[in-house]
Amino acid sequence: MEKTLKFKTNINCSSCEATVTPFLDGDDKVIHWEVDTTQKDKVLTITTEATAADVIATVNKAGFNAENIS
């Protein structure tokens, strides 16, 4: 089931986004994702069929932190 989740993260620049891209794009359960790096709290919004725990694990594999806020 498709859902939209939000995570507070330390992905804070275009270089960070480039690092995490292959991990999120490589997950077949991820439909769309984006990070708002312009705000104080860097929020990753992701449309996915994965669980929040799965998304956190994927972000962690890329070397970043994610905390579910939705």
C-alpha positions as CSV (number, residue, x, y, z in Angstrom):
1,M,0.0,0.0,0.0
2,E,1.4,3.4,-1.1
3,K,1.9,6.0,1.6
4,T,3.7,9.3,2.1
5,L,6.1,9.5,5.1
6,K,8.2,12.3,6.4
7,F,11.5,12.1,8.2
8,K,13.8,14.6,9.9
9,T,17.2,13.9,8.4
10,N,20.8,15.2,8.2
11,I,20.7,15.2,4.4
12,N,21.5,18.9,4.1
13,C,23.0,19.7,0.7
14,S,23.0,18.7,-3.0
15,S,26.1,16.5,-2.4
16,C,24.3,14.7,0.4
17,E,21.3,14.2,-1.9
18,A,23.6,12.8,-4.6
19,T,25.0,10.3,-2.1
20,V,21.6,9.0,-1.0
21,T,20.0,9.0,-4.5
22,P,21.3,5.5,-5.6
23,F,20.0,4.0,-2.3
24,L,16.5,5.5,-2.5
25,D,16.2,5.2,-6.3
26,G,17.5,1.6,-6.0
27,D,14.7,0.6,-3.7
28,D,11.8,-0.8,-5.8
29,K,9.3,0.2,-3.0
30,V,10.2,3.9,-3.2
31,I,7.9,5.7,-5.7
32,H,9.1,9.3,-5.1
33,W,11.3,11.2,-2.7
34,E,12.6,14.7,-2.1
35,V,14.5,16.5,0.7
36,D,13.8,20.1,1.7
37,T,17.3,21.4,2.4
38,T,16.2,25.0,2.6
39,Q,14.6,24.7,6.0
40,K,16.3,24.4,9.4
41,D,14.9,20.9,9.8
42,K,15.9,18.9,6.7
43,V,12.7,16.9,5.9
44,L,12.8,13.9,3.6
45,T,9.3,13.3,2.1
46,I,8.9,9.9,0.6
47,T,6.1,8.2,-1.2
48,T,6.7,4.5,-0.7
49,E,5.2,1.0,-0.2
50,A,8.0,0.4,2.4
51,T,7.6,0.7,6.2
52,A,9.1,3.7,8.0
53,A,11.7,1.3,9.5
54,D,12.7,0.1,6.0
55,V,13.2,3.7,4.8
56,I,15.3,4.5,7.9
57,A,17.4,1.5,7.2
58,T,18.0,2.5,3.6
59,V,18.9,6.1,4.6
60,N,21.3,4.7,7.2
61,K,23.0,2.5,4.6
62,A,23.7,5.7,2.7
63,G,25.4,7.1,5.8
64,F,22.7,9.4,7.0
65,N,20.2,9.6,9.8
66,A,16.4,9.7,9.5
67,E,13.8,10.1,12.2
68,N,10.1,9.4,11.4
69,I,8.0,12.5,12.0
70,S,4.8,11.5,10.2
